[in-house]
Amino acid sequence: MPVRTTATLIGAISVLLWGTLALLTKLTDGEIPEFQLMAITFAIAFLLMCGRWWSRGESGTAYLRQSPLAWLIGVGGLFGYHFCYFKAMTLAPAVEVSLLAYLWPLLIVLFSALLPGEHLRGQHLVGTVLALIGCWLLVGRNAQGFAWDSLPGYLVALACALIWSSYSVLSRLVRSVPTDAVGWFCLVTALLALGCHLMWEETVWPQQTSQWIGVLGLGLGPVGIAFFTWDYGVKHGNLPLLGTLAYSAPLISVVLLVLAGQASSSTALWLASLIIVGGSLIAGWPRRRQSPTTEEATT
């Protein structure tokens, strides 16, 4: 299997894991402050990478030696996105924030055309826009409309989309940086989140087993393995296709909530499902090879 295809499949694992985000967050009962939860889960992600290093007899310190650009992209993407997302949630309604923040897959598709050797294909754009419509239909069911007094929150939410899409695309410029280095980016992100927590929040520890399961699950899956597989996927895989597939994450989230009895099925859910899946199929449809010309066939 070609490296590009393998990397795309590995990157798609992140989408599946991000689809569990809502259900695992639900297990925490929403009682743990955002930056505290962020600090804990990114610390777990770092320990997960430490386990990988120790299993290979390494200390991991060799992966600390990265260029300033790699550190800026890595920490700026991981911490910057989450900081802006949590801040936007305090300034604007959650549904509208989510709608704007979910522009990042579309921006990935558009920005990827600026990379060397990449070209924006019409099917990628059409598929991504369709998936975006499905995502907005799914996420925006309880939207109350945009209001001018929430403009600061909307702008910060747009910053979320810009930061994560930039992180994903710019990672191509440092593709020589191994995914193991993301473990250190996670540690710095955890420390920055801890600082924000100590400044602005009161500490609340999980009180029930289910809450701890939610926290550990977040650290191992959507925050842990997902960021490692995404790093490899965006550096070596089909970036426009990964951007389109990312719109499957909210769909997976809602389906899991329905299966767990935490949400009800609806016509909007199934319609959004068809649109998102259809958009993903269009974006991922193999390009037909052009048949050789008569002159090429005779040479």
GIDAUR-V775260 format. One record per backbone hydrogen bond with DSSP energy under -0.5 kcal/mol. NH is the residue of the N-H (numbers start at 0). CO is the residue of the C=O. Records with the same first field share a line. If there is no record, write none. Layout:
# GIDAUR-V775260
NH=CO  CO
This chain:
# GIDAUR-V775260
5=1
6=2
7=3
8=4
9=5
10=6
11=7
12=8  9
13=9  10
14=10
15=11
16=12
17=13
18=14
19=16
20=17
23=19
24=20
25=21
26=22
27=23  24
28=25
29=24
30=27
36=32
37=33
38=34
39=35
40=36
41=37
42=38
43=39
44=40
45=41
46=42
47=43
48=44
49=45
50=46
51=47
52=48
53=49
54=50
55=51  52
56=53
57=52
62=59
63=60
64=61
65=63
70=66
71=67
72=68
73=69
74=70
75=70  71
76=72
77=73
78=74
79=74  75
80=76
81=77
82=78
83=79
84=80
85=81
86=82
87=83
88=84
89=85  86
90=86  87
91=87
96=92
97=93
98=94
99=95
100=96
101=97
102=99
103=100
106=102
107=103
108=104
109=105
110=106
111=107
112=108  109
113=110
114=111
117=114
120=118
123=120
124=120
125=121
126=122
127=123
128=124
129=125
130=126
131=127
132=128
133=129
134=130
135=131
136=132
137=133
138=134
139=135
140=137
141=138
142=139
149=146
150=147
152=90  149
153=149
154=150
155=151
156=152
157=153
158=154
159=155
160=156
161=157
162=158
163=159
164=160
165=161
166=162
167=163
168=164
169=165
170=166
171=168
172=169
173=170
174=171
176=173
180=177
181=178
182=179
183=179  180
184=180
185=181
186=182
187=183
188=184
189=185
190=186
191=187
192=188
193=189
194=190
195=191
196=192
197=193
198=194
199=195
200=196
211=207
212=208
213=209
214=210
215=211
216=212
217=213
218=214
219=215
220=216
222=217
223=217
224=219
225=220
226=223
227=223
228=224
229=225
230=226
231=227
232=228
233=229
234=230
235=231
236=232
238=236
241=237
242=238
243=239
244=240
245=241
246=243
247=244
248=245
250=246
251=247
252=248
253=249
254=250
255=251
256=252
257=253
258=254
259=255
260=257
261=256
262=256
269=265
270=266
271=267
272=268
273=269
274=270
275=271
276=272
277=273
278=274
279=275
280=276
281=277
282=278
283=279
284=280  281
296=292
297=293
298=294  295
